Amino acid sequence: MLAPHPDLRADLNRLAERIPALIARLKRFPQLLTHGDASPQNLLVPADRPDTFVAIDWSLGGLAAPGDDLGQLLIGHAHAGILDVAELAALRPTIVDAYATGLRAEGAPGDEATVAYGLDGGIQLRSTFTALPLDRLAGPLTDELAAHLERRIALTRYLADLGLALTL
C-alpha cells in the first residue's frame, strides 16, 4: 500500500528527528488552557441555543500553545473517514482565523501566525505518527481496508507536509 508513496517513510523519519526542537519551540509560545481533544464529536450544539456549542470530555485538558486544540477539530472528521483529506487545506485557514479572532475578543495572546504554528506543531506531536492504522494491518487486505488505508495514507501525507513546512 505504501509503494506508490515512496517518500512518506523518509519524511516521517525526518519529522521524528525534529520533534525535540518542535517541542522546545512550542514551549516558548504562550500557554493556554486547552481541551485536548476538541474533535467535532466533543463539541455539541444545544438544540435550544444553536449559535453556541458545549465542549464535552475534558479528560485530556491541559496547557499548550495557542491553536493546539485546533488539530483534532481540523482532522477529526478526516480521521474518521467522514471528510475527504482534500478538503482540509481549505478548512484550515477558516478555523485558524476564527480561533485567532476569538482569542483577540477575549484579550488572550495569539495572532493568526501563532495559532497556525500551534495547530501545525500540535498536530505533528499528536496525530501525524498515529494516522496510519497499523493495528489493522495484521488482518486480510479487504477492499474496505484498502480504501481505509488509502484515506489514512493521504491524511498522513497531508500532516507530514504541514510538519515539514514548520520552521524550528
N, C-alpha and C positions, 0 to 999 in steps of 0.2 A: 504493500500500500504506500510505502514511503518512496519507492523507486522514482516516481515522477517528481519528487521533491528532494533532490539530492543535497541541497544546501541547508535544509531545515535542521538536521542533526548538528552540523558545524555551527550554525547560528545559535542554537540553543547552548552549545558548549561555550561560545563566546559570551553569551548573556550570563551564564553561570559564573564565569570568571569576573564579571563586572558587578556581581551582587554586593560584595563588601563596600565598594566605592559608592554604589547607589544608595545603600542603607546610610552611609555616612552623610551623603548629600541630603537625603530626605530628613535626617535628624536636625539639620541646620535650618529647616523651614519652621515657621510657627507650628505648634502642635495644637490641634483642635480635638474636641470630643467627637468621636466617630461611632457610627452604628456598628460597623464591622462586617455587615452582610446586607447592605441596602439593595438587595435584589428586588425586582418588581414584585415578587411573591411576598416580600416582607413590608411592602408599602401599600396599605389598604385605603381605599377611598370610601368614606362613610356614605351610606345611601342618603342620609339627611343633610350632608354637607359635601356635595360633590366638588366643591372648589378647594377642598383640603385633602390631606391624607394623614394616616396614622401609621407610624413605624412600629412594627412588632418584632419580637425575637431579638432582644438586645444582648444575647449571650456572648457575642464577640466584640462588644463595645470596648473602646479604649481611646488612646490618643494617637494621632497621626497627622501627617501634613494635610493642608487644605486640598481637597479634591480626591483624597484616598478613597473615600466612600463611593465615589462615582464608578469605580471599577466594576462591581457587581451590577450596578444599575445599567451600565453600558452593555456588558456581555452576558448578563443573566439569561435573557431570552435566547441569545445565540447559543449559549452553552446548553440550554435545554432543547435546542432544535426548533424553537418557535420563530426565531428571527434569522434571516439569512445574514451571514457574515458580511456580505457585500453592502449591507445597509449600515454597518457600524461607522464607517468613515463619515457618512452624512449626519448621523445621530450625535457623534462625539462633540462637535462644536456647539451644538444646541444645549447639551447638558452642562458643558463647561461654562458657557456664557450665563446660563440660568443660575448655576451654583455660585459663580462669582458675583452676580447681581444680588443674590440672597445674602452672601457674606457682607457686601457693602451695606445693604439695608440694615443689617444687624450690627454694623460697626466692627466686624471681625476682619482679621487680616486675610488677604488672598486675592490677588488680581487674576485675570484670565491666564496669564503665563504660569503663575504659581499653581493655580488649580489644575491646569493641563499637565504640569510636571508631576504634581501629586497623584493625579489619576494614572498617568502612564507608569510612574515609578511603582506605585502600589500594586498595579495590575501585574507588573513583572514579578513582584515578590509573591503574590498570592495565586495567580491564575495561569501564567504562561507555561509553567512546568507541569501543571496538572490538567491541562486542556486535553491532552491525548488520553483516551480511556484505556490505559494499559491493562487494567483489570479484566477487560473484556477480550483480550487477545488470546486467552487460553482456550476459548471455545471455537467451534467451527465457524468459518467465514461464510456467513449467510449474506444474502443481498441486503437485508436490513442492516447488518453490522457493517458491511462495506460502505453503505450510504452514510451511516453514522460516523464512521472513521473519516470519510472524505470531508464531512462538515467540520469535524474536530481538527483535522489537519489544516483546513482553511482558517479556522479560528486561531490555531497555534501560530500559523504563518503571520496572520494579522497582528497578533500580540507580539511576536518576535520582532516584527518590523517596527512597531512602536518602541520597543525596548532598545533596539539598535540605533534608533534616531535620538535617544536621550544623550545629552552631554553630561559628563560626570565631573 
